[in-house]
Amino acid sequence: MEVHQRGFGQPVTASKCSQPMVLSTEAGPVRCCGKKSGVSGRTSRRIIDVLGSGILLLLASPLFLITALAIWSAERGPLFYRQTRAGLLGRPFELLKFRSMWVNNLPLDDATEIREGHALVTPVGRWIRRYKVDELPQLLNVLRGEMALIGPRPTVPEQVEKYTAFQRRRLEIRPGLTGWAQVNGGIELTWPERIKLDVWYVAHRSLWLDLRILWRTAEVVLLGDERNENALQKAITYAQQEEGAGGLPRRPSDLSPSAVRRAHFPQRM
């Protein structure tokens, strides 16, 4: 649901930010506090996303085939699960996953918290969820520019409409295949905790931090999710400071629920 931002939002006063600046986000200039990211940085990240996702697709192609055959032979249903998620600045896109559940009409709010042991999760689904194999088709979303290799995980538009101004900051960059919240607790975290970690990442992201996330993603795949209380406490402290100062100033119309609903769907693959 990308709504292109063409302004700088409300002025940042000294009491709110000691180093006010204009941040060049992937969707345009935003008035904020923090480090400046220029066009070269965005281009470099996009090149890395395209090359990385292309290489990973080639390397993972045998696993794609094995997983597809396992899903088809065991359940005879569709191979992929498709769902509308909110991307950069809320733009809707069709997220792809290997199907891990029996076909159902479960409400969206309930479906986002399904774990491996749930009755609706198929036998194959338990395995591909545990090792994050169900997320691999999102490499195609990365190639299409709807996602990045690293960033906040995309959520459903219905949840985005309920975001506070602070929480909407997680929409300033493309959603990721993996992210800071995923390597610091993942499904063991509540949604408010995940969002705080995501916003902390948006404010502090760097190449070094991205490399740490990639390394720790491998650990999560092998060992499973585990809460990192230290990282969580840093994110909570940051959130308290930012929300106490009024959050990130921006034009209310840019990421408001009404703007999210008005956004147009991009062309499907």
N, C-alpha and C positions, 0 to 999 in steps of 0.2 A: 504494500500500500504506500508507495512512495509519493509523498507530497513535496514537490521541489521547494526548497527554502530560498527566498530571494531577499531577505532582510537580515538584520543583525540582532533583532529582538530588543528588549529593554536595555538601557545603559547599565553597566556594571559599576556600582559605586565602590569606593575604596574600602568601605566597611564590609563589603561582601567579598571582595577579591583584592589581594595586594598586588596582583599582576594581571590586570584585565588585558585581554587581547582578542583578536579575531582568529578563530580556528577554522582552517580550511578542511571541512569534513568531506566525506565522499559525496554528499548531496549539495554542497555549497558552503558559503561562509556562515559561521555561527559565532556570536559574541559569547565568550566564555572565559574560564580560568584554566590555566594549564599550558602544556607545551604546544607549539605550533607545528602542524603537519601540512606540508606543501604539496603541490601537484606532483613533484618527483616522488615523494613518499607514497602517494596513492597509486601512481603508475607502477612503482616497484612492487608494491603489495599485489597489485592485479597480475603482474607478470609472474610472480611467485605462485599465485593461486592457479593460474592457467597451466603453467608448467608442472606444478606439483600435482594437481588433480589429474592431468593427462597421464603423467608417469604412474600415479597410483592406480588409475583405471587399467592401464596395461598390466601392471604387476598383479592386480587383484582379479583379473579376468577369469583365471581358473576357479577362484573362490566364488565369483559371480555365477559361473556355470553350475558348480556343485550346489550352491544354495538354491538356485532356481529349480534344479532337478529335484532337490529334496522337498521343496515346498509343493511342487506340482505332483510328485508321486505320492506324497503323504495326504494332501488335502484336496487336490484337483480344483483348487480355486484360483483366483487371480494371483499373479506373482507379486505385484506391487500394491502398496497402499499409497493413495494420493490424498493430500489434504491441503487446504488453503492455509498458509501461514503468513505472518506479517514480516516483511523484510526491512530493508533500509528505509528509514523514516516512515515505516508502516506500510510500504507498498505490498500488496498481496501477490503471492506467487504460489505455484503448486509444488509442494515439497514431496519428494519421492522417498519411499522406504520399502524394503522387502516386507511383505505382509507377514506379521507374526501372530495375528489373532484370528479367531473364527469370525466370519462375517457377522456383524451385529449392528444394533442401533443405539449403542451406548452414548449417552450425552457427552458433549465435548469436555465438560468440566471433570467428568469421571474418567474419561479415556486418557487424560494427560497424566494420571497417577497410577496407571496399571503397572504392576511388577511381574517378574517372571513366573511367580507361582499362581497368578490369577487364573481362574477357571476358563476365561476366554482366550488365554494364551495357548497356542498350539504346541505340541511336542517339539516341532522344529523351531517354533518361535522362542521357546525357552532357551534354546542353545544360541540362536542368533542374537537374542537380546543380551544374554550374558556377556558375549564377546563383541558386542556392538556391530555385528555384521549387518544387522538390519539397516544401519545408517549409511552403508557404502554407496547406495544409489544416489545419495546427495552429492557425490562427486560430480554428477551431471549438473546439478544445480549450481555448483561452483563454476564449472565450465561456462554455463549460460550467464554468469554474472549476477545471479540471484543470491548467492551465498559466497562466503570466503572459507578458506581452510580453518581459520581461527576467528572466533567472535562469539557473541552471545547466542545461545541456541534460539532458533525462531519459535515463537509461540503463536497461538491462534488469535485472529483479530478481535474476537470477543473479549479476550483477556486484555489486549492492548487498550481497548476502549475504557477500561477501568483504571489505567495507569495514572499515577500522580505525575506532576511535572518532573520530579526527580527520577521516577522510574522510566519516563519516556526517553531519558538520556541513553538508555541501552539501544535505542533505535537509530543512533547517530552513525553507526557503522553497519556494514553488512553482517547478517547473522552468520555463524560459523558451524562447521562440521564438528569442531570441538572448541572448548573455551575454558576460561578461568573457573567458572562455576562447576564445569564437568570434571575438572581434575582436582577439585577441592571438596568433593562430596557428592556431586551429581544427584542421583535420586534420593540420597540420604538427607538432602537439604529440603527445607520448605521453599515454596515459591518466593516469598519475600526475601529469604536468605540468598537464593540464587540471583535474584535481581540486584541485590546490593553488591554481590561479587561481580556481576556483569558491569554495573555502572563504575565500580572501582577499576575494572579492566579498561573500560573506555577512556577513563581519565588518565591512566598510567601506562597504556600499551606502548610497547617498544619491540624492536627486533629481538632483544635479549629475552624479554618476557614471553614472546611468541615461541622462542626455542625451548624455554622451560615448559611451556604448555604442551608442545609436541612430545617432549621427552616423557612428561608425566602422563600423557595420554596412553602411551605404550604400557606404563605401569598399571593404569586403571583397567585396560583391556585384559591384562594378564592376572591382576590381583583383585580386581573389583573396586567398587566405590568405597571411599572412606572419608569421613568428615575431617577437614583440616581446620581445627578451631582457631589456630593462629591467623590464617588467612581470613577467616570469617570475621574475627574480631577487628582486624584492620579495616575490612569493608564496612562493618557496622559503625565504627568510629568515624570513618570518612562520610558515611551517609548522615550521621548525626550532625556533623559539622556543616555539611552542605545544605541539609534541610533546615538547619537552624538559621542559616544565612539566606534562606528563601529559595534554595535550589539553583539551577541554572537558568538565568533569564533567557527568554526566547519569545517570539511572537506567539500568542495563544492560538492563533489559527493554524499554525504550521503542523502541529501534531495533536490537535484536539480530536475528540471522538468524532465530531461531525466531519472533519477533514479526512479522517480515516475511512469513514463510510463513503465519502464522495470519490475516493481515489479509484482509478480505473485499473482493471486487471490487464497485465501485460499479455502479449501473445504467447500462447501455450506451445510447448515443444511438439 
